[in-house]
Amino acid sequence: MAVQVFCNVCFCEPHKPTPRFSLTSCGHVICEICLQKGKKDECLICRTPCRTLFLSKQTNPDIQSLFMGIDTLCKKYSKEITQVSEFQEKHRKHLLAYHRQKTVKLEESLKKVTQQMHQIQ
């Protein structure tokens, strides 16, 4: 279940017509109506200087994730982590194969040199 969005000042929730909600840089959610009542660049809740960002479908996905349900986030990041892990494992295997091949060539060279040394002696 997604986090319910509500104004941290008047506690209104989205309805029709929906007031726009903003997220402050100090982490509070404030509806457009309450935001207009406050001072510019100051949080109505904690009274600290802040910036505001209107929440919408075009909002940065990192910000949107703050309002997603934990189960949805876990599925999303589990998929991403799996992709990263598989990518890294593929490259580790490729590097390991390179080093194994190089080791085999070096062992063959060492064997030839050792045989040549025994023939010389």
Secondary structure, DSSP 8 states (H G I E B T S, - for coil): -------TTT-----SS---EEEETTS-EEEHHHHHHS-TTB-TTT--B--EEE--TTS-HHHHGGGS-HHHHHHHHHHHHHHHHHHHHHHHHHHHHHHHHHHHHHHHHHHHHHHHHHHH-
